[in-house]
Amino acid sequence: MINRKETSILLVLLILALIHGGLSSPALQITVSTDKPNYNIGENIYTYGEVKADGLPIENATVALEVRDPSASPVVIRTLTTDALGKYGLSFNLSSQALLGTYTVNVSCSYGGERATSSTSFNLEKPSILVVTVNVGRSAYKVEEPIDIYGNATLADIPVVKALVAIEVQDPKGTPILLRVLETDTDGFYRLTFQLPTDSPTGNYSVYASASYQNQKTTATATFQVKQTISADINGDGVVNIIDIALVAKAWGSYPGHPRWDSRCDLDGNQIVNIIDIALVAREYRP
């Protein structure tokens, strides 16, 4: 038979068990993450997490989520509910005018008399856009002359190595006459030299460059003329005069890529404006 003293001890032990067991407030935890640390403007942003009490998932818990921009201003405020596994998630997009920088995601949840909070962050950046350029060595060629096409590919202003660049040349009627696929070198540069068939028509030719890299595609265009003879009428006003002389003088000593390069002034097509080009203009000069 249990006496009064033993009964008192049992009651104390039972109360302590209830306090530290089923009647105690659960240890509430909430987590939050984003699927990537960095996003581009316009890109879908996904944030997610879970709510647990004493290590067990809590269903139908209410989660308050707030996203603040780099100036600490709230840009997203949502109330979410956890699923049967205690998980929640939210996908959203920021405005195209959103500030660049670090954004903070704050979450909170109240359950069983407890409140839990957590936070994470992500960076919003300018998109890394693939850019390709295409250039023609000169504005005009004779049919029998080699034609030089070159350019580069960059991603966020950084040269792209081994980007694939498709070059298509169309004649004055829009008929494709050349198609090549090139690969950029260690400087992101590509070059193609070719010669037209001797029976090619004169007129304006179009050059199309299409580059692809890391699931991005971009295009660029250029033009050149094919003539029977190359005229020293650089500005195309119908006469070779002091204006043409001035244009060659301004481009003197330049070459492709030089800030003063003017392909119209490279009359002999040797990739530099020099005394030969001056002589060609002088030969046709009419005061």
C-alpha positions in Angstrom: 0.0 0.0 0.0 1.4 3.4 -1.0 1.6 5.9 1.8 1.1 9.6 1.7 4.8 10.4 1.3 5.2 8.1 -1.7 2.0 9.5 -3.2 3.4 13.1 -2.9 6.7 12.0 -4.7 4.7 10.4 -7.5 2.6 13.5 -8.0 5.8 15.7 -8.1 7.3 13.4 -10.7 4.1 13.4 -12.8 3.9 17.2 -12.8 7.6 17.4 -13.8 7.0 15.0 -16.6 4.0 17.0 -17.8 5.9 20.2 -17.7 8.9 18.9 -19.7 6.7 16.7 -21.9 3.3 17.0 -23.5 2.2 20.2 -21.8 5.4 22.2 -22.6 5.4 24.6 -25.5 6.9 23.0 -28.7 10.3 24.2 -29.9 9.2 26.1 -33.0 11.6 26.4 -36.0 11.2 28.1 -39.4 13.7 28.1 -42.3 13.9 30.2 -45.5 16.1 29.8 -48.6 16.1 30.9 -52.2 16.8 28.5 -55.1 19.8 30.7 -56.3 22.0 33.3 -54.7 22.0 35.6 -57.7 19.2 36.6 -60.1 19.0 38.8 -63.2 16.3 41.5 -63.6 13.1 39.9 -64.9 14.1 36.4 -63.7 11.7 34.3 -61.6 12.7 34.2 -57.9 11.8 31.3 -55.8 11.9 31.3 -52.0 10.9 28.4 -49.8 11.2 26.8 -46.3 9.5 24.7 -43.7 8.0 25.0 -40.2 8.7 22.4 -37.5 7.8 22.0 -33.8 10.1 19.6 -31.8 11.4 18.4 -35.1 8.0 17.5 -36.5 6.4 19.3 -39.5 3.5 21.6 -38.8 0.7 21.6 -41.3 -1.5 24.7 -41.9 0.9 27.0 -40.1 0.7 30.6 -41.2 4.0 32.1 -42.4 4.5 35.9 -42.9 7.0 36.6 -45.6 8.5 40.0 -46.5 11.2 40.9 -49.1 13.1 44.2 -48.7 15.2 45.8 -51.4 18.7 47.3 -50.9 17.2 50.5 -49.4 15.3 48.4 -46.8 11.9 49.2 -48.4 9.4 46.3 -48.6 8.8 45.1 -52.1 7.0 41.8 -51.5 4.6 41.0 -48.6 2.8 37.7 -48.5 1.0 35.4 -46.1 1.6 31.7 -46.8 0.3 28.4 -45.3 2.4 25.3 -44.9 1.4 22.0 -46.5 1.2 18.5 -44.9 5.0 18.3 -44.8 5.3 21.7 -43.1 6.7 23.3 -46.3 5.9 26.6 -48.0 7.1 28.4 -51.1 6.6 31.5 -53.2 7.6 32.4 -56.7 7.7 36.1 -57.7 9.3 38.6 -60.1 10.6 42.0 -59.4 9.9 45.1 -61.4 12.2 45.9 -64.4 13.0 49.1 -62.5 14.0 47.2 -59.3 17.1 48.3 -57.5 20.3 46.3 -58.1 22.0 44.9 -55.0 21.2 42.7 -52.0 17.6 41.8 -51.1 16.6 40.4 -47.7 13.9 37.8 -47.2 12.3 37.8 -43.7 9.9 35.1 -42.5 8.0 34.6 -39.2 5.5 32.1 -37.8 3.5 31.8 -34.5 2.4 28.4 -33.2 1.6 26.9 -29.8 2.4 30.2 -28.0 5.8 30.5 -29.6 7.1 32.7 -32.4 10.0 31.8 -34.8 11.8 34.0 -37.3 14.4 33.5 -40.0 16.0 35.4 -42.9 18.1 34.9 -46.0 19.3 37.2 -48.9 19.9 37.2 -52.6 21.5 39.6 -55.1 19.7 41.2 -58.1 22.1 41.9 -61.0 22.0 43.1 -64.6 21.5 40.3 -67.0 24.6 39.0 -68.7 23.8 39.5 -72.3 25.6 37.8 -75.2 26.7 40.3 -77.8 28.2 39.5 -81.2 29.7 42.0 -83.7 30.3 41.6 -87.4 32.5 43.8 -89.6 33.6 43.9 -93.2 37.1 44.9 -94.0 36.0 47.4 -96.6 32.8 49.0 -97.8 33.4 48.0 -101.4 35.2 45.2 -103.3 35.9 44.1 -106.8 34.6 40.6 -107.6 38.1 39.1 -107.7 39.2 40.5 -104.4 39.3 38.5 -101.1 36.6 39.7 -98.7 37.4 39.9 -95.0 34.7 39.4 -92.4 35.5 39.6 -88.7 34.1 40.3 -85.2 33.9 39.2 -81.6 31.6 37.7 -79.0 31.3 39.0 -75.5 29.2 38.2 -72.4 28.9 41.1 -69.9 31.8 42.8 -71.8 34.0 39.7 -71.3 35.3 37.9 -74.4 33.6 34.6 -74.9 35.9 31.7 -75.9 34.7 29.0 -78.2 31.3 30.6 -79.0 29.8 29.4 -82.2 29.3 32.1 -84.8 27.3 31.3 -88.0 28.1 33.6 -90.9 25.7 33.9 -93.8 26.3 36.1 -96.9 23.5 37.0 -99.2 23.8 38.5 -102.7 21.9 41.6 -103.9 18.8 39.4 -104.6 18.8 38.0 -101.1 20.1 34.6 -102.2 22.5 32.9 -99.7 25.9 32.4 -101.3 28.0 31.5 -98.3 27.4 29.8 -94.9 30.2 29.1 -92.4 30.2 28.2 -88.7 33.2 29.6 -86.9 34.5 29.4 -83.3 35.8 32.3 -81.4 39.4 32.2 -80.2 40.9 33.0 -76.8 40.2 36.7 -77.3 36.6 36.0 -78.3 37.5 36.9 -81.9 36.6 35.3 -85.2 37.6 36.0 -88.8 36.6 34.7 -92.2 38.2 35.5 -95.6 36.6 34.3 -98.8 36.3 35.2 -102.5 33.2 35.5 -104.6 32.8 33.5 -107.9 33.9 35.5 -110.9 30.3 35.6 -112.2 28.9 37.1 -109.0 26.5 40.1 -109.6 27.5 43.6 -108.5 25.5 45.5 -105.9 24.9 45.4 -102.2 25.7 42.2 -100.2 24.4 41.5 -96.7 26.3 39.7 -93.9 24.5 38.1 -91.0 26.3 36.8 -87.9 24.4 34.6 -85.4 26.2 33.6 -82.2 25.1 31.0 -79.5 26.6 30.4 -76.1 25.1 29.1 -72.8 21.6 28.9 -74.2 21.8 32.5 -75.4 21.5 33.6 -79.0 22.2 37.0 -80.7 22.6 38.4 -84.1 24.4 41.2 -86.0 24.5 42.5 -89.6 26.8 44.3 -91.9 26.9 45.2 -95.7 29.4 45.7 -98.4 29.3 46.5 -102.1 30.7 44.6 -105.1 31.7 46.8 -108.0 33.4 46.4 -111.3 35.9 49.0 -110.3 36.7 50.7 -107.0 36.2 54.5 -107.2 38.1 57.0 -105.1 34.8 58.9 -104.6 34.8 58.0 -100.9 31.8 60.0 -99.8 29.8 59.0 -102.9 28.8 62.5 -104.0 29.7 61.7 -107.6 33.0 63.6 -107.7 36.5 63.0 -106.3 37.5 66.3 -104.7 39.0 67.9 -101.6 36.4 66.2 -99.4 37.7 62.8 -100.4 41.3 63.9 -99.8 40.2 65.2 -96.3 38.6 61.8 -95.5 41.7 59.9 -96.4 43.9 62.3 -94.5 41.7 61.9 -91.4 42.0 58.1 -91.6 45.8 58.2 -92.3 47.7 55.4 -90.6 44.6 53.7 -89.3 43.7 50.0 -89.6 40.7 47.8 -88.6 40.0 48.3 -84.9 41.8 51.7 -84.8 39.5 54.6 -83.6 40.1 56.5 -86.9 39.6 53.5 -89.1 37.3 54.2 -92.1 37.1 51.2 -94.4 36.0 53.5 -97.3 39.5 55.0 -97.4 41.4 51.7 -97.7 41.1 51.8 -101.5 43.7 49.1 -102.2 42.3 46.7 -99.5 45.6 46.2 -97.6 44.0 46.9 -94.2 45.8 50.2 -93.7 45.3 53.7 -94.9 48.6 54.9 -96.4 50.3 56.7 -99.2 48.9 54.2 -101.8 45.3 55.3 -100.9 46.3 59.0 -101.1 47.8 58.3 -104.5 44.6 56.6 -105.7 42.5 59.5 -104.7 45.0 62.0 -106.2 44.8 60.1 -109.5 41.1 60.7 -109.8 41.1 64.1 -108.2 39.1 66.8 -110.0 39.3 70.3 -108.4 
